[in-house]
């Protein structure tokens, strides 16, 4: 079944790039029009259901910098939990009193 799915995905991709109607594409490729339309609708639905967010590469080295009034600079990894950052900010505020 996986081979059939990959084959139909390839046909749908070719059809999208061809600019011709589904019926004409099916006829030229000896496909049953109803089967081809089913696969087109199925694959389009899968594309719509795909997550709206994408992973961004290259941010693993991102950092958070805290600059304290006394000149101290604290560099933290971007994955530092917000609670830790808040604690460090409040800690500095308590120490500068």
N, C-alpha and C positions, 0 to 999 in steps of 0.2 A: 504493500500500500504506500510505503514511503517513496518508492520509485515513481509511482503514479502521481503522487502529490508534487514531487520535484519536477516531473515532466510538465504537469499542468501549470505550475508556477512559471516555468520557462516560457510556455505558450502565452500566458497572460502578459508577461513582460514583453515578449516579442510583439504581441497585439498592441499594447500601449505605445510602443515605439513606432509601429507601422503607420498609424494614422488612418487605417481603414476600419470599416464597420466590423462588429463582432461576427455577423453572418458571413461576410466576405472572407474574413480571416479563417473561420471554421471551415468553410468550403475549400479554401486553398490548402488547408492542412489536414483534410479528411477527418474532421472532428464533427461529432454530433452537436448541432447548435445549442440544444438544451443543456447538454453536459458542459459545453464551454461556458455558457452564460452562468451556470451554477458555480463553476470555479471562479469566474470573474467576480461574482457577487460575494462568494466566500472569502476570497483574498482581499477584496476591498474592505469588507467588514473587519477582517483581522488587522488591516492597516489602521482603521478608525479606532479599534480597541487598543492599539499600541499605546504605551505610556506617553504622556505629554512631556515628560521630563527626559532629558538626556544627560548622560554622564559627561562631565568635563574633565579631560585629562590635563595634566600639567599643573594642577593646583596642590599637589601633595607637598610641595615645598613652601606653600604659603605660610605666612607667619602673622601673628598679632603682636604689635608693639605697644607697650604701655610706657608712657613718658611721665615720670613723676616730677613734681615741682622742684625737688632737691637735686635734679639732674640725673637721677638713676633711670636707666632704660631697661625694661624687662621685655625680653623677646620670648614669645610662647608659640608652640605649634598651633596651626589653624584649627586642629581638632580639640583644642582645650575646651572643656565644658564651660558653659556660660556661668555656672555657679562658682567655679574656681576663679574666673576673671572678676566677677562681682566681689568675691571675697578679697582678692588682691587689691581692688580699688578701695574697698572699705577699710582694709588693713592700713593702707597708706594714709587714709584720711584720719584714722585713729592715732597713728604715729606722729602726724604733723601738728597735733593740737598742743 
